[in-house]
């Protein structure tokens, strides 16, 4: 997959099959759109193009609302789209100036002049242009004038829940990992660099890899203990992860720590990708380290049970 960090860098193929959106999470609803885009491209010997925006429009238009956290960094999103088999990813730097484009200007300047769209596939209730004035109806009306076709994909439901990035964020914030996994179509993941901690885990028999994560954009799920798998250097390990302020030892900052089972290598400075499979319990304060140790022993048993059917690489 080729990535273009500005639309001016893009050289359009002879038959461009395009979809547009933020694609935060690349969840099951997004995957339904992507599969249709790929199907049309195959039928027409064309190439697939995903048009996306960075930063997320809400972060630009409503900077006072710092509550929005994203399911993916741009790099994570790009990796997921590459895995999905997309040919081209075009990133539009989202600015206030860009947000002023009318829907007609967006169609003519971006879809027609830049991408040379032949077929456009959009999701249910997709909006675009200044104040989200553009709609499927407008696209359908203007498409013949500009020489492309447009198709709308119906909304995707899972267990009668409409799949959306906001519902996945809500599930994660509540610690509801099962719902998030079902809507994403895969376990939610967190990646970070392993940094040195205070080694308290080693003292009680549970050494941890402390993760440094840029949480300016990335959503962390609810505090607590999670059953996880983690990828490192091409191998995957089972383990459990802690997210919280470590109240038992008087922690002052949020900590993300991973205890990998059957693993004892020093990996400071390495990247770890952690996949969440189940929340075992909420964060708790214990009277001392011995009480914490005994609870972690019970946590490990529950984690091993939760992960027993996970296939490892």
N, C-alpha and C positions, 0 to 999 in steps of 0.2 A: 504494500500500500504506500502510495506517495502522499506526503503531507505538505500542504501549502499554507504558510503562515500569513499570507495576504492574498486576496482574490486576484490581484494584478499579476501574481506569479503563475497563475493557472493557464495551461494550454489545453483548450477543450478538445476532446476526442470527436470523432465523426458522428457518434450517436451517444449523447450524454443522457443517462438515466439518473435523475437527481431526487434527493430528499433533503429536507431542511428542518432544523430544530436544535434545541440545546442538547438533547440526547443524554441527559444526566442519568447515569445508572446503566444505560444501554439494557433496559429491562425487557420483559417479555413483550410488552406493547411495542417497544422500539424494534425488537427482533422480528416481529411480524411485518413491520414496514420494510426492514432491511431485506428480508427474504423475498418480498414481492419485488423490490428494486432489482435484486439479483436475477430473479426469474425473467423480468422484462428485458434485462440486458442480455441474458442468454438467448432469448428469442430473437433479438435484433442485432446480434453480434456487437453489442454496445459495451459501454463501461459504466461502472457505478460511481456516483459522486455523493458524498455526504457533505452538506454545507452546515457548519455549526458556528457558534459564537463564543468568544472568550474575551473578557470575563463574562460570567452569566449576566444577562440583561438586568436582573433585579439588583445585582450588586452595584451596577452603574447608575440605574435610575432611582434607586432607593438606598443610598449608602448609609442613611441613618438607621436602617433596619439591619443590625448586625447579627440577627438571629439565623439568617439563612446559611446553612452549611450544605455542601454538595456531596453527592454520593461518589463522585469521581473527580480527581484532578484532571487537567487536560491530557496529561501523559497517560493516565489510566484509561480515559475514554478512548484515546487513539489506539491503545493496545487492544481494547475490546473490539473496536471496529475493524482492526486488522485481523483479529481472530475470526470475525464474522465474515471475512472475505470481501471487504469493500476495496475498490481499486484506488479511489482518490478521496482524501479528506481535506476540505478547504475551510480554513479558519478565518472568520471575519473578526477583526479587532472591534469589539463592541464599544462604541463611544456614544456620548450624548448627541453628537453631530449625526452619527449613523442612525440613531433612533428617530431623527426627524424626517427620514426618507418616507415619502408617502408610499402607499401600497403599489401604486402605478409605477413610481420610480424604482421601487425594489424589483418589480417584475422586469422592467425594461433594462435597467442597469446591471442587475445581478444575474437574474435568471436567463435573460436573453443575450445581452452583450458579452458578459463575462463567461458564463457557464455554457452558453449555447444549448440550452436545455431542449431535448426532444421529447422526453417524457418526465413529468413531475409526479412523485408519489408523496402524499402527505398523510399525517395521522388525523384521527378524529378531532374535530373542533380546533384545527390548527389556525393560528392567527399570525399576522405579520404586518409590517409597516407601522407608520406613526400611530400611536395610541391603539395599536392592534386592530386597525381599521380593516385590513385585508382579510378575506375569508375564502373558503372553498368556492362559494358561489361566484365571487369576483374572479377568481382564477379560471373557473370554468367558462365564464363569459369572455375573458380576454385571451385565453389560451389559443384559440384558432387565429386570432389577429396576429399573434406573435410566432405562430408556427410550431407550438408544442401541445401535447395532450396532458391532461391532469387526471389523477385518480386519487380518491380518498379511501383510506383503510379504516374500517369500523373499529371502534374501541375494543380492546382486549380485556376480557374478564377472567379472573381466576377465583373459583369458589364464590361467585357472585360479587366479587370485589373488582371494581374497575382499576386496572393497573395504571399507576401514575407514580412519578418520582416523589411527589409530596406524600403519598400514602406510604411509600417505602421509608422515607425519612421519619415519618411519624412512628412507624413500627419500630425502627431502630432506636429512636429516642425513648420508647417505652420498654426497650429490651426484648421486644417480640421478634426473635430471630427467625422463628419458623415462618411467620407471615412475610417477613422481608425476603427470605430465601425463595419462597413460593412465587412472589411477585417479580423478583429479579431473574429467576430461572437458574440461579447458582448462589453459592454462599457469598455474603458480603465480605469484602476484603479490605485490609488496612496494610499499608506498607510504610516502612520507616528504616532509619539507620540505627544499628545497635550501638548504644553509648554506655559508658561506665555509670554504675549506680553505687549505692552505699553497701552492697553485698550482704544486706540483712538476710535475703533469701538463702544464701549459702549457709548461714549460721544455723538455720533450722531444716536444712536438707532439701530446700527447694530453690536452687539457683535460677535466676531469671535473666533473660535478655531484655534490657531496658530500651524501649524504642523512642527515638526522636522523630516526631511527626509534625509537619506543618499543618496546624489546625486552623489556619486562617480561612481556608476553604473547606477542608475535609471534615465530614461529619463523623464524630465518634458516637457509638451507641451508649446506652445508659450504663452508669457505673455498675460494676459487679464482676463476677467470675464467669468465664466462658470456656466451653470446650471448643478447641480450635485444631486446625492443622496449619503448618507453616512451611513455606518453601524457602530453601536456602541452598545455593550453589547446585541447583539441579536436582535436589532431593527434597522429599516431603516428610515431615515428622508430625506425630500427634503431640498434643500438649494442652495446656490451659493458659488463659490470659486474664490478667487483672487490669481493670480500668478504675481509677479512683484516686482519692487523696491520702490513702494509707493512714486512716485515723488511729490505728493501734500504735504506730510509731510517731505520731504527731506530724504527719506530712503536711507541707504547706502548698504544694503544687500537684496538679493532676499528673498521675503516673500511668504509663502503659507498660506492663511487664509481662513477658511470656516465659513460662516454664515448659521447656521441651522435654518430652519423655525419652529416655535412653539416648541422651545427647550430652556431651561434656566438653565440646570444643570451644575455644576462645574465638569469638566472631566479632569483636569490636570493630566498628567501621563498615561492617558488611550490611547489605540490605536484607531485610526479612519481610516476606509477604505472608500475612496471617489471614486465614479464612475462618470465619465464625460459623459454627454449626449449632450451638445451643447455649443458652444462658443458664448457668447452674444455680446462681443465687445473686441477691443484691449485695452491695458492699456492706461490711459490718465492722464494728469496733470490738476488739477483744481485750480482755483484762491484761494479758501479757503475751509474749512470743510463744510460750508453750501452748496456750489455748489456740493461738493462731495456727500453730503447726498441726495440732490435732484436727482442726477444721480443714486445713489443706489436704491432709491425708484422706479425709472423707470426700473432699472435692475431687481428688484424683480418681477415686473409685467411680464417682459419678461421671467424670469426663471420659474415662475408659469405656464405660457402658454406653454413653452417648455416641462415641466414635467407633464402636465395634464393627459397624457395617460400612464404614468409610473405606473406599478402595484407595490404596496408597500407590504412588508412583515408584 
